[in-house]
Amino acid sequence: MHLVTRTHRLLLPAVALLAAASPGALAATLPTGFVETAITGLSNPTSMAIVPGKGNRIFVCEQGGTLRVIKLKNNHLLPTPFVSLSVDSSGERGLLGVAFDPAFNTNHFVYVYYTVPGVSSHNRISRFTANGNVAVQGSELILLDLDNLSTATNHNGGALHFGADGKLYATAGDNANGNNAQTTTNLLGKILRINSDGTIPQDNPFVAIGKNKAIWAIGLRNPFTFEFQPGTGRLFINDVGEITYEEINDGIAGSNYGWPTAEGPNPPGIPNFRYPLFFYQHVNGQCAITGGTFYNPLQPQFPPDYVGKYLFSDLCAGWIHRFDPAAAPGTAPANFATGISAPVDLDVAKDGSLYYLSGAGAGAGGGRVVHVQYPNRDTIGTYRPSTNTFLLRNTNTTGTPDVSAAFGVAGDIPVVGDWNGDGVDTIGVYRPSTNAFLLRNSNTAGPSDFPLIQFGQAGDIPLAGDWDGDGVDTIGVYRLSEATFYLRNSNSSGPADLTIHYGASSWIPIVGDWDGNGTDTVGVYDPVANTFYLRNSNSPGAPDIPVFVYGIPGDIPLAGDWNGDGVATIGVYRPSAGQFYLRNSNTAGANDMAPIIFGAASDRPIAGNWDGN
């Protein structure tokens, strides 16, 4: 922490300065493969929280006192607030924080942090009881009233989170008076910890000092946001600095973080302060650390190198960076997103997607909740019979293989699927000489990971899909002589679990999840008329999707989820040009992506989710 002079220049983290922040772009610049969707219509948003359990709603605090509800199924901002509070919203005051009880699904408790108006204006933590999307009238229970505020309207803190210990933690700014942070005679400039009913935990580090027993840590300027790491319970505190540095602090009970004596790097000769894990300077438009969240969801959606990292944002610079808690001191965070208008909060959903809250201070309708996803996409590949090699791309773009793996022998036919249900498609071959499937659980050379699987007969075309919706792909064959699919629900030898007559003896089989219900179903491609016939169930019958034409004579059909929306759509490989042409809907029309040059005329096209993303 850097020694600072006692100036009166104030760095406002959330509201007063926000109106002066650059409006930025309407859409962030994200890494390749990430996409975002915005939910608009919020006024001066300050913080948000995802409802626990199904995670199908987000509650958003608006500075003026309304707690709004967004239904995520259709990204709908409900017109009726959960609650509308009378608040003092001058400067950085107002409705500043929201949290849900760990037992919310049974007790329906919602906690808020807001500024009470009046002559003795002060910040308050209250609890409400939810009845669906609105608060039960008269259910407010005041848990903690903080100290009366001075005429300064900045540095209020306001974040709320429950720790793994079941206690409610809250941040309180120093009310623009650094001396508040170094005394236990008030609750300002602190991290606070209380029970869910407002009583004081008896293991709080300052429990013996008298009336301010809620204090858990001191020496903070304006800890606008903080976050607990799922699984470990580790706490990171984002403390907004004054004129030089922003900090990420390791939250440890009883700590003194040094404000107003020090800020930023550890100066020599000053003991007893806990110095930040990471700090950055006010350069390149950076001014205030705001949202922060750990990427440790139950179901990671982002690439593996995001897991365990801490994502945090800067209000004025409009970026989100990625910090590795395990990295050596001084390691610079990686950039994640830029071009965001005044980001103030971040949260990771149960499904591994990210939400950020932006546009604070933008006025009526200017705030947004933005949903960032890394869709589970299928990408192209080929199998080269001349070398028995799989050549795989991790993006649907022209380029060299991202993965190369030799597997099989001359005469083998490629087949790919998620054989173990881990979300990654891996390679396999069908050996016509023995009617045997040999399957790998990784996209590497090596022996088959499964005991010998014999299925089918001479002349069969191998295929794979999740026929029963259990998340595991299993084998099948299409018997041209009978125009019949024979499908197994396990990757083992045995009779067919499903037998489906569909198509004609000169047609090519194709399978995919055409309706997005989690089950792969059959289809066929007429190479003479370049026509697709697709079924939404594994049964005989007429096509469920209107018959459509795509491709030209000589094309080889394939299917995949090219845009990550959960629905498999068609494509063709044109051997004469070594090009893939892909559609994002199961209809006739032009390719939705530029033609992708990959492979050679003798290659066999394949598709799958090779990297699990």
Buried (B, 14 or more C-beta within 10 A) or exposed (E): BBBBEEEEEBBBBBBBBBBEBEEBEBBBBBBEBBEBEBBBBBBBBBBBBBBBEEBEBBBBBBBBBBBBBBBBEEBEBEEEBBBBBEBBBBBBBBBBBBBBBBEBEEBBBBBBBBBBBEEEBBBBBBBBBBEEBBBEEEBBEEBBBBBBBEEBBBBBBBBBBBBBEEBBBBBBBBBBBBEBBBEBEBBBBBBBBBBBEBEBBEEBBBBEEEEBBBBBBBBBBBBBBBBBBBEEEBBBBBBBBBBBBBBBBBBBEEBBBBBBBBBBBBBEEEEEBBBBBBBBEBEEEBBBBBBBBBBBBEEBBBBEEBEBBBBBBBBBBBBBBBBBBEBEEEEEBBEBBBBBBBBBBBBBBBEBBBBBBBBBBBEEEBBBBBBBBBBBBBBBBBBBBEEBBBBBBBBBBBEEBBBBBEBBEEEBBBBBBBBBEEBBBBBBBBBBEEBBBBBBBBBBBEEBBBEEBEBBEEEBBBBBBBBBEEEBBBBBBBBBEEBBBBBBBEBBBEEBBBBBEBBEEEBBBBBBBBBEEEBBBBBBBBBEEBBBBBBBBBEEEEBBBEEBEBBEEEBBBBBBBBBBBEBBBBBBBBBEBBBBBBBBBBBBEEBBBEBBEBBEEEBBBBBBBBBBB
